[in-house]
Amino acid sequence: MISEKLKLDDIDRQIISLVQEDPNLTHTEIATKINRSQPTVGMRIKKLEKNGILQFQPGINFRRVDLHLATVELKTKDPKDIMDMAKHCPFMLNAFRLSGEHNVCILLASSNLQKLDNIINYHFRNNPEIINVSMEIVIDIAKDFILPIDFDSEEHNPTLEDGCGEKCKYRIAKAKGLVKS
């Protein structure tokens, strides 16, 4: 059970559930709903945040905006390198190691589909370390989905020659694969 693995009691679970449902609730409102004192709620929230269990994530709700969100699944010889790349490319929102045929999944976002395709071409399709690339555009999202986004990335038009822009720390060396800049 998730609660046992995270070492959460019933009060912690109630607090997390209420905050997930409405992040704008005050400690006093939460305390009233779970029949505890406001200082108790404050202490528990602070402990949950300190332990990394509860986080408040600012970002864009992709369910409510008109931006293109894409998933890219890769089969690569070096998944660690691709995971590191995702930390440094402003268009890559996050990356996940996978089991199965594809070993990395990356989330990309842009207001322009051509930019997404250019990023895929630059970082993945021309990379000799990558065996297979599959890109899918997300067309619907069931629940709110909040992710941070780098607004400056929209000022750059990714190309095979220039990559993803100044903020992207990865460049493709001709015929040698991936190199950090």
Rosetta constraint file for C-alpha pairs under 8 A:
AtomPair CA 1 CA 5 HARMONIC 6.43 0.50
AtomPair CA 2 CA 6 HARMONIC 6.16 0.50
AtomPair CA 3 CA 7 HARMONIC 5.77 0.50
AtomPair CA 3 CA 8 HARMONIC 4.96 0.50
AtomPair CA 3 CA 9 HARMONIC 7.03 0.50
AtomPair CA 3 CA 13 HARMONIC 7.48 0.50
AtomPair CA 4 CA 8 HARMONIC 6.21 0.50
AtomPair CA 6 CA 53 HARMONIC 7.80 0.50
AtomPair CA 8 CA 12 HARMONIC 5.65 0.50
AtomPair CA 8 CA 13 HARMONIC 6.38 0.50
AtomPair CA 9 CA 13 HARMONIC 6.33 0.50
AtomPair CA 10 CA 14 HARMONIC 6.15 0.50
AtomPair CA 11 CA 15 HARMONIC 6.20 0.50
AtomPair CA 11 CA 34 HARMONIC 7.44 0.50
AtomPair CA 12 CA 16 HARMONIC 6.15 0.50
AtomPair CA 12 CA 44 HARMONIC 6.99 0.50
AtomPair CA 12 CA 48 HARMONIC 7.99 0.50
AtomPair CA 13 CA 17 HARMONIC 6.04 0.50
AtomPair CA 14 CA 18 HARMONIC 6.16 0.50
AtomPair CA 14 CA 34 HARMONIC 7.09 0.50
AtomPair CA 15 CA 19 HARMONIC 6.15 0.50
AtomPair CA 15 CA 30 HARMONIC 6.89 0.50
AtomPair CA 15 CA 34 HARMONIC 7.76 0.50
AtomPair CA 15 CA 41 HARMONIC 7.62 0.50
AtomPair CA 15 CA 45 HARMONIC 7.67 0.50
AtomPair CA 16 CA 20 HARMONIC 6.01 0.50
AtomPair CA 16 CA 54 HARMONIC 7.14 0.50
AtomPair CA 17 CA 21 HARMONIC 6.15 0.50
AtomPair CA 18 CA 22 HARMONIC 6.11 0.50
AtomPair CA 18 CA 23 HARMONIC 7.64 0.50
AtomPair CA 18 CA 25 HARMONIC 7.88 0.50
AtomPair CA 18 CA 30 HARMONIC 7.12 0.50
AtomPair CA 19 CA 23 HARMONIC 4.59 0.50
AtomPair CA 19 CA 24 HARMONIC 7.44 0.50
AtomPair CA 19 CA 25 HARMONIC 6.75 0.50
AtomPair CA 23 CA 56 HARMONIC 7.88 0.50
AtomPair CA 25 CA 29 HARMONIC 6.02 0.50
AtomPair CA 25 CA 30 HARMONIC 6.53 0.50
AtomPair CA 26 CA 30 HARMONIC 6.33 0.50
AtomPair CA 27 CA 31 HARMONIC 6.02 0.50
AtomPair CA 27 CA 38 HARMONIC 5.64 0.50
AtomPair CA 27 CA 41 HARMONIC 6.03 0.50
AtomPair CA 27 CA 42 HARMONIC 6.13 0.50
AtomPair CA 28 CA 32 HARMONIC 6.23 0.50
AtomPair CA 28 CA 37 HARMONIC 7.62 0.50
AtomPair CA 28 CA 38 HARMONIC 5.05 0.50
AtomPair CA 28 CA 41 HARMONIC 7.95 0.50
AtomPair CA 29 CA 33 HARMONIC 6.34 0.50
AtomPair CA 30 CA 34 HARMONIC 6.28 0.50
AtomPair CA 30 CA 38 HARMONIC 7.73 0.50
AtomPair CA 30 CA 41 HARMONIC 7.16 0.50
AtomPair CA 31 CA 35 HARMONIC 5.66 0.50
AtomPair CA 31 CA 36 HARMONIC 4.80 0.50
AtomPair CA 31 CA 37 HARMONIC 5.39 0.50
AtomPair CA 31 CA 38 HARMONIC 5.20 0.50
AtomPair CA 31 CA 40 HARMONIC 7.86 0.50
AtomPair CA 31 CA 41 HARMONIC 6.01 0.50
AtomPair CA 32 CA 36 HARMONIC 6.54 0.50
AtomPair CA 32 CA 37 HARMONIC 7.59 0.50
AtomPair CA 36 CA 40 HARMONIC 6.62 0.50
AtomPair CA 36 CA 41 HARMONIC 7.02 0.50
AtomPair CA 37 CA 41 HARMONIC 6.46 0.50
AtomPair CA 38 CA 42 HARMONIC 6.15 0.50
AtomPair CA 39 CA 43 HARMONIC 6.06 0.50
AtomPair CA 40 CA 44 HARMONIC 6.16 0.50
AtomPair CA 41 CA 45 HARMONIC 6.08 0.50
AtomPair CA 42 CA 46 HARMONIC 6.12 0.50
AtomPair CA 43 CA 47 HARMONIC 6.17 0.50
AtomPair CA 44 CA 48 HARMONIC 6.07 0.50
AtomPair CA 45 CA 49 HARMONIC 6.10 0.50
AtomPair CA 45 CA 54 HARMONIC 7.51 0.50
AtomPair CA 46 CA 50 HARMONIC 6.06 0.50
AtomPair CA 47 CA 51 HARMONIC 6.14 0.50
AtomPair CA 48 CA 52 HARMONIC 6.30 0.50
AtomPair CA 48 CA 53 HARMONIC 5.25 0.50
AtomPair CA 48 CA 54 HARMONIC 5.28 0.50
AtomPair CA 49 CA 53 HARMONIC 5.91 0.50
AtomPair CA 49 CA 54 HARMONIC 4.82 0.50
AtomPair CA 49 CA 55 HARMONIC 5.92 0.50
AtomPair CA 57 CA 146 HARMONIC 7.18 0.50
AtomPair CA 57 CA 147 HARMONIC 7.33 0.50
AtomPair CA 57 CA 148 HARMONIC 7.67 0.50
AtomPair CA 58 CA 146 HARMONIC 7.28 0.50
AtomPair CA 58 CA 147 HARMONIC 7.17 0.50
AtomPair CA 58 CA 148 HARMONIC 6.32 0.50
AtomPair CA 59 CA 146 HARMONIC 5.47 0.50
AtomPair CA 59 CA 147 HARMONIC 4.73 0.50
AtomPair CA 59 CA 148 HARMONIC 3.94 0.50
AtomPair CA 59 CA 149 HARMONIC 6.51 0.50
AtomPair CA 60 CA 65 HARMONIC 7.73 0.50
AtomPair CA 60 CA 145 HARMONIC 7.88 0.50
AtomPair CA 60 CA 146 HARMONIC 5.28 0.50
AtomPair CA 60 CA 147 HARMONIC 5.45 0.50
AtomPair CA 60 CA 148 HARMONIC 5.94 0.50
AtomPair CA 60 CA 149 HARMONIC 6.82 0.50
AtomPair CA 61 CA 65 HARMONIC 6.61 0.50
AtomPair CA 61 CA 144 HARMONIC 6.11 0.50
AtomPair CA 61 CA 145 HARMONIC 5.25 0.50
AtomPair CA 61 CA 146 HARMONIC 4.38 0.50
AtomPair CA 61 CA 147 HARMONIC 6.69 0.50
AtomPair CA 62 CA 66 HARMONIC 7.62 0.50
AtomPair CA 62 CA 67 HARMONIC 7.04 0.50
AtomPair CA 62 CA 69 HARMONIC 7.70 0.50
AtomPair CA 62 CA 141 HARMONIC 7.79 0.50
AtomPair CA 62 CA 144 HARMONIC 7.11 0.50
AtomPair CA 62 CA 145 HARMONIC 5.54 0.50
AtomPair CA 62 CA 146 HARMONIC 6.29 0.50
AtomPair CA 62 CA 147 HARMONIC 7.46 0.50
AtomPair CA 63 CA 140 HARMONIC 7.46 0.50
AtomPair CA 63 CA 141 HARMONIC 5.61 0.50
AtomPair CA 63 CA 142 HARMONIC 7.68 0.50
AtomPair CA 63 CA 143 HARMONIC 6.98 0.50
AtomPair CA 63 CA 144 HARMONIC 5.49 0.50
AtomPair CA 63 CA 145 HARMONIC 6.00 0.50
AtomPair CA 64 CA 144 HARMONIC 7.73 0.50
AtomPair CA 66 CA 111 HARMONIC 7.48 0.50
AtomPair CA 67 CA 109 HARMONIC 6.86 0.50
AtomPair CA 67 CA 110 HARMONIC 5.96 0.50
AtomPair CA 67 CA 111 HARMONIC 4.85 0.50
AtomPair CA 67 CA 112 HARMONIC 7.81 0.50
AtomPair CA 68 CA 109 HARMONIC 5.53 0.50
AtomPair CA 68 CA 110 HARMONIC 5.40 0.50
AtomPair CA 68 CA 111 HARMONIC 5.68 0.50
AtomPair CA 68 CA 112 HARMONIC 6.90 0.50
AtomPair CA 68 CA 113 HARMONIC 6.70 0.50
AtomPair CA 68 CA 137 HARMONIC 7.08 0.50
AtomPair CA 68 CA 138 HARMONIC 7.27 0.50
AtomPair CA 69 CA 107 HARMONIC 6.96 0.50
AtomPair CA 69 CA 108 HARMONIC 5.74 0.50
AtomPair CA 69 CA 109 HARMONIC 4.59 0.50
AtomPair CA 69 CA 110 HARMONIC 6.89 0.50
AtomPair CA 69 CA 137 HARMONIC 6.02 0.50
AtomPair CA 69 CA 138 HARMONIC 5.49 0.50
AtomPair CA 70 CA 107 HARMONIC 5.72 0.50
AtomPair CA 70 CA 108 HARMONIC 5.13 0.50
AtomPair CA 70 CA 109 HARMONIC 6.31 0.50
AtomPair CA 70 CA 116 HARMONIC 7.78 0.50
AtomPair CA 70 CA 135 HARMONIC 6.75 0.50
AtomPair CA 70 CA 136 HARMONIC 5.54 0.50
AtomPair CA 70 CA 137 HARMONIC 4.34 0.50
AtomPair CA 70 CA 138 HARMONIC 5.54 0.50
AtomPair CA 71 CA 105 HARMONIC 6.60 0.50
AtomPair CA 71 CA 106 HARMONIC 5.61 0.50
AtomPair CA 71 CA 107 HARMONIC 4.79 0.50
AtomPair CA 71 CA 108 HARMONIC 6.41 0.50
AtomPair CA 71 CA 135 HARMONIC 5.75 0.50
AtomPair CA 71 CA 136 HARMONIC 5.29 0.50
AtomPair CA 71 CA 137 HARMONIC 6.43 0.50
AtomPair CA 71 CA 138 HARMONIC 7.18 0.50
AtomPair CA 72 CA 105 HARMONIC 5.47 0.50
AtomPair CA 72 CA 106 HARMONIC 5.06 0.50
AtomPair CA 72 CA 107 HARMONIC 6.50 0.50
AtomPair CA 72 CA 108 HARMONIC 7.65 0.50
AtomPair CA 72 CA 133 HARMONIC 6.92 0.50
AtomPair CA 72 CA 134 HARMONIC 5.55 0.50
AtomPair CA 72 CA 135 HARMONIC 4.38 0.50
AtomPair CA 72 CA 136 HARMONIC 6.40 0.50
AtomPair CA 73 CA 102 HARMONIC 5.94 0.50
AtomPair CA 73 CA 103 HARMONIC 7.45 0.50
AtomPair CA 73 CA 104 HARMONIC 5.70 0.50
AtomPair CA 73 CA 105 HARMONIC 4.40 0.50
AtomPair CA 73 CA 106 HARMONIC 6.49 0.50
AtomPair CA 73 CA 133 HARMONIC 5.94 0.50
AtomPair CA 73 CA 134 HARMONIC 5.13 0.50
AtomPair CA 73 CA 135 HARMONIC 6.45 0.50
AtomPair CA 74 CA 102 HARMONIC 5.15 0.50
AtomPair CA 74 CA 103 HARMONIC 6.10 0.50
AtomPair CA 74 CA 104 HARMONIC 5.20 0.50
AtomPair CA 74 CA 105 HARMONIC 6.34 0.50
AtomPair CA 74 CA 130 HARMONIC 6.92 0.50
AtomPair CA 74 CA 131 HARMONIC 7.46 0.50
AtomPair CA 74 CA 132 HARMONIC 5.59 0.50
AtomPair CA 74 CA 133 HARMONIC 4.81 0.50
AtomPair CA 74 CA 134 HARMONIC 6.48 0.50
AtomPair CA 75 CA 101 HARMONIC 6.71 0.50
AtomPair CA 75 CA 102 HARMONIC 4.40 0.50
AtomPair CA 75 CA 103 HARMONIC 5.34 0.50
AtomPair CA 75 CA 104 HARMONIC 6.71 0.50
AtomPair CA 75 CA 130 HARMONIC 5.99 0.50
AtomPair CA 75 CA 131 HARMONIC 5.36 0.50
AtomPair CA 75 CA 132 HARMONIC 4.97 0.50
AtomPair CA 75 CA 133 HARMONIC 6.72 0.50
AtomPair CA 76 CA 102 HARMONIC 7.66 0.50
AtomPair CA 76 CA 103 HARMONIC 6.77 0.50
AtomPair CA 76 CA 104 HARMONIC 7.64 0.50
AtomPair CA 76 CA 129 HARMONIC 5.83 0.50
AtomPair CA 76 CA 130 HARMONIC 4.24 0.50
AtomPair CA 76 CA 131 HARMONIC 5.48 0.50
AtomPair CA 76 CA 132 HARMONIC 7.10 0.50
AtomPair CA 77 CA 129 HARMONIC 5.51 0.50
AtomPair CA 77 CA 130 HARMONIC 6.34 0.50
AtomPair CA 77 CA 131 HARMONIC 7.39 0.50
AtomPair CA 78 CA 82 HARMONIC 6.88 0.50
AtomPair CA 78 CA 129 HARMONIC 6.93 0.50
AtomPair CA 79 CA 83 HARMONIC 6.15 0.50
AtomPair CA 79 CA 97 HARMONIC 7.22 0.50
AtomPair CA 79 CA 103 HARMONIC 6.64 0.50
AtomPair CA 79 CA 104 HARMONIC 6.37 0.50
AtomPair CA 80 CA 84 HARMONIC 6.20 0.50
AtomPair CA 81 CA 85 HARMONIC 6.18 0.50
AtomPair CA 82 CA 86 HARMONIC 6.28 0.50
AtomPair CA 82 CA 104 HARMONIC 7.65 0.50
AtomPair CA 83 CA 87 HARMONIC 6.76 0.50
AtomPair CA 83 CA 95 HARMONIC 6.14 0.50
AtomPair CA 83 CA 96 HARMONIC 7.42 0.50
AtomPair CA 83 CA 97 HARMONIC 7.68 0.50
AtomPair CA 83 CA 104 HARMONIC 7.70 0.50
AtomPair CA 84 CA 88 HARMONIC 6.95 0.50
AtomPair CA 85 CA 89 HARMONIC 6.25 0.50
AtomPair CA 85 CA 169 HARMONIC 7.61 0.50
AtomPair CA 85 CA 170 HARMONIC 6.51 0.50
AtomPair CA 86 CA 92 HARMONIC 5.53 0.50
AtomPair CA 86 CA 93 HARMONIC 7.46 0.50
AtomPair CA 86 CA 94 HARMONIC 6.35 0.50
AtomPair CA 86 CA 95 HARMONIC 6.13 0.50
AtomPair CA 86 CA 106 HARMONIC 7.49 0.50
AtomPair CA 87 CA 92 HARMONIC 7.56 0.50
AtomPair CA 87 CA 94 HARMONIC 7.43 0.50
AtomPair CA 88 CA 92 HARMONIC 7.99 0.50
AtomPair CA 88 CA 167 HARMONIC 7.35 0.50
AtomPair CA 88 CA 168 HARMONIC 5.57 0.50
AtomPair CA 88 CA 169 HARMONIC 5.62 0.50
AtomPair CA 88 CA 170 HARMONIC 7.34 0.50
AtomPair CA 89 CA 164 HARMONIC 7.04 0.50
AtomPair CA 89 CA 167 HARMONIC 6.81 0.50
AtomPair CA 89 CA 168 HARMONIC 4.44 0.50
AtomPair CA 89 CA 169 HARMONIC 6.63 0.50
AtomPair CA 89 CA 170 HARMONIC 7.37 0.50
AtomPair CA 90 CA 149 HARMONIC 7.87 0.50
AtomPair CA 90 CA 150 HARMONIC 5.87 0.50
AtomPair CA 90 CA 153 HARMONIC 5.83 0.50
AtomPair CA 90 CA 164 HARMONIC 7.45 0.50
AtomPair CA 90 CA 167 HARMONIC 6.45 0.50
AtomPair CA 90 CA 168 HARMONIC 6.15 0.50
AtomPair CA 91 CA 108 HARMONIC 5.63 0.50
AtomPair CA 91 CA 109 HARMONIC 5.95 0.50
AtomPair CA 91 CA 110 HARMONIC 7.08 0.50
AtomPair CA 91 CA 119 HARMONIC 7.97 0.50
AtomPair CA 91 CA 149 HARMONIC 7.86 0.50
AtomPair CA 91 CA 150 HARMONIC 7.20 0.50
AtomPair CA 91 CA 153 HARMONIC 6.40 0.50
AtomPair CA 91 CA 164 HARMONIC 7.50 0.50
AtomPair CA 92 CA 106 HARMONIC 6.77 0.50
AtomPair CA 92 CA 107 HARMONIC 5.83 0.50
AtomPair CA 92 CA 108 HARMONIC 4.66 0.50
AtomPair CA 92 CA 109 HARMONIC 6.92 0.50
AtomPair CA 93 CA 106 HARMONIC 7.50 0.50
AtomPair CA 93 CA 107 HARMONIC 5.40 0.50
AtomPair CA 93 CA 108 HARMONIC 5.64 0.50
AtomPair CA 93 CA 109 HARMONIC 6.99 0.50
AtomPair CA 93 CA 147 HARMONIC 7.13 0.50
AtomPair CA 93 CA 148 HARMONIC 7.11 0.50
AtomPair CA 93 CA 149 HARMONIC 6.74 0.50
AtomPair CA 94 CA 106 HARMONIC 5.83 0.50
AtomPair CA 94 CA 107 HARMONIC 5.41 0.50
AtomPair CA 94 CA 108 HARMONIC 7.61 0.50
AtomPair CA 95 CA 104 HARMONIC 6.87 0.50
AtomPair CA 95 CA 105 HARMONIC 5.55 0.50
AtomPair CA 95 CA 106 HARMONIC 4.23 0.50
AtomPair CA 95 CA 107 HARMONIC 6.26 0.50
AtomPair CA 96 CA 104 HARMONIC 5.58 0.50
AtomPair CA 96 CA 105 HARMONIC 5.09 0.50
AtomPair CA 96 CA 106 HARMONIC 6.37 0.50
AtomPair CA 97 CA 103 HARMONIC 5.63 0.50
AtomPair CA 97 CA 104 HARMONIC 4.60 0.50
AtomPair CA 97 CA 105 HARMONIC 6.51 0.50
AtomPair CA 98 CA 102 HARMONIC 6.55 0.50
AtomPair CA 98 CA 103 HARMONIC 4.45 0.50
AtomPair CA 98 CA 104 HARMONIC 5.32 0.50
AtomPair CA 98 CA 105 HARMONIC 6.87 0.50
AtomPair CA 99 CA 103 HARMONIC 5.69 0.50
AtomPair CA 102 CA 132 HARMONIC 7.82 0.50
AtomPair CA 108 CA 116 HARMONIC 7.09 0.50
AtomPair CA 109 CA 116 HARMONIC 7.17 0.50
AtomPair CA 109 CA 149 HARMONIC 7.90 0.50
AtomPair CA 110 CA 115 HARMONIC 6.88 0.50
AtomPair CA 110 CA 116 HARMONIC 6.56 0.50
AtomPair CA 110 CA 154 HARMONIC 6.96 0.50
AtomPair CA 111 CA 154 HARMONIC 7.52 0.50
AtomPair CA 112 CA 116 HARMONIC 6.87 0.50
AtomPair CA 113 CA 117 HARMONIC 6.39 0.50
AtomPair CA 114 CA 118 HARMONIC 6.12 0.50
AtomPair CA 115 CA 119 HARMONIC 6.21 0.50
AtomPair CA 115 CA 157 HARMONIC 6.33 0.50
AtomPair CA 115 CA 158 HARMONIC 5.98 0.50
AtomPair CA 116 CA 120 HARMONIC 6.32 0.50
AtomPair CA 117 CA 121 HARMONIC 6.15 0.50
AtomPair CA 118 CA 122 HARMONIC 6.01 0.50
AtomPair CA 118 CA 158 HARMONIC 5.75 0.50
AtomPair CA 118 CA 159 HARMONIC 5.77 0.50
AtomPair CA 118 CA 160 HARMONIC 7.02 0.50
AtomPair CA 119 CA 123 HARMONIC 5.92 0.50
AtomPair CA 119 CA 124 HARMONIC 7.81 0.50
AtomPair CA 119 CA 158 HARMONIC 6.12 0.50
AtomPair CA 119 CA 159 HARMONIC 7.35 0.50
AtomPair CA 119 CA 163 HARMONIC 7.15 0.50
AtomPair CA 119 CA 164 HARMONIC 6.59 0.50
AtomPair CA 120 CA 124 HARMONIC 5.27 0.50
AtomPair CA 120 CA 125 HARMONIC 6.24 0.50
AtomPair CA 121 CA 125 HARMONIC 4.72 0.50
AtomPair CA 121 CA 126 HARMONIC 6.11 0.50
AtomPair CA 121 CA 160 HARMONIC 6.99 0.50
AtomPair CA 122 CA 126 HARMONIC 6.12 0.50
AtomPair CA 122 CA 127 HARMONIC 7.85 0.50
AtomPair CA 122 CA 158 HARMONIC 7.95 0.50
AtomPair CA 122 CA 159 HARMONIC 6.82 0.50
AtomPair CA 122 CA 160 HARMONIC 5.02 0.50
AtomPair CA 122 CA 163 HARMONIC 6.08 0.50
AtomPair CA 122 CA 172 HARMONIC 7.40 0.50
AtomPair CA 123 CA 127 HARMONIC 6.46 0.50
AtomPair CA 123 CA 163 HARMONIC 7.72 0.50
AtomPair CA 123 CA 171 HARMONIC 7.91 0.50
AtomPair CA 123 CA 172 HARMONIC 7.09 0.50
AtomPair CA 124 CA 130 HARMONIC 6.43 0.50
AtomPair CA 124 CA 133 HARMONIC 6.99 0.50
AtomPair CA 125 CA 130 HARMONIC 7.33 0.50
AtomPair CA 125 CA 133 HARMONIC 6.82 0.50
AtomPair CA 127 CA 172 HARMONIC 7.28 0.50
AtomPair CA 127 CA 177 HARMONIC 5.33 0.50
AtomPair CA 127 CA 178 HARMONIC 6.78 0.50
AtomPair CA 128 CA 175 HARMONIC 7.59 0.50
AtomPair CA 128 CA 176 HARMONIC 7.64 0.50
AtomPair CA 128 CA 177 HARMONIC 5.68 0.50
AtomPair CA 129 CA 177 HARMONIC 6.58 0.50
AtomPair CA 141 CA 145 HARMONIC 7.54 0.50
AtomPair CA 150 CA 154 HARMONIC 7.87 0.50
AtomPair CA 151 CA 155 HARMONIC 7.80 0.50
AtomPair CA 152 CA 156 HARMONIC 7.55 0.50
AtomPair CA 153 CA 164 HARMONIC 7.69 0.50
AtomPair CA 153 CA 165 HARMONIC 7.38 0.50
AtomPair CA 156 CA 164 HARMONIC 6.90 0.50
AtomPair CA 156 CA 165 HARMONIC 5.88 0.50
AtomPair CA 157 CA 164 HARMONIC 7.14 0.50
AtomPair CA 157 CA 165 HARMONIC 7.64 0.50
AtomPair CA 158 CA 162 HARMONIC 6.49 0.50
AtomPair CA 158 CA 163 HARMONIC 5.18 0.50
AtomPair CA 158 CA 164 HARMONIC 4.60 0.50
AtomPair CA 158 CA 165 HARMONIC 6.65 0.50
AtomPair CA 159 CA 163 HARMONIC 5.25 0.50
AtomPair CA 159 CA 164 HARMONIC 7.08 0.50
AtomPair CA 163 CA 168 HARMONIC 7.58 0.50
AtomPair CA 163 CA 171 HARMONIC 6.64 0.50
AtomPair CA 164 CA 168 HARMONIC 5.71 0.50
AtomPair CA 169 CA 180 HARMONIC 5.75 0.50
AtomPair CA 169 CA 181 HARMONIC 5.36 0.50
AtomPair CA 170 CA 178 HARMONIC 7.04 0.50
AtomPair CA 170 CA 179 HARMONIC 5.96 0.50
AtomPair CA 170 CA 180 HARMONIC 4.53 0.50
AtomPair CA 170 CA 181 HARMONIC 5.65 0.50
AtomPair CA 171 CA 178 HARMONIC 6.29 0.50
AtomPair CA 171 CA 179 HARMONIC 5.55 0.50
AtomPair CA 171 CA 180 HARMONIC 6.01 0.50
AtomPair CA 171 CA 181 HARMONIC 6.17 0.50
AtomPair CA 172 CA 176 HARMONIC 7.69 0.50
AtomPair CA 172 CA 177 HARMONIC 5.79 0.50
AtomPair CA 172 CA 178 HARMONIC 4.82 0.50
AtomPair CA 172 CA 179 HARMONIC 5.98 0.50
AtomPair CA 173 CA 177 HARMONIC 5.57 0.50
AtomPair CA 173 CA 178 HARMONIC 6.10 0.50
AtomPair CA 173 CA 179 HARMONIC 6.38 0.50
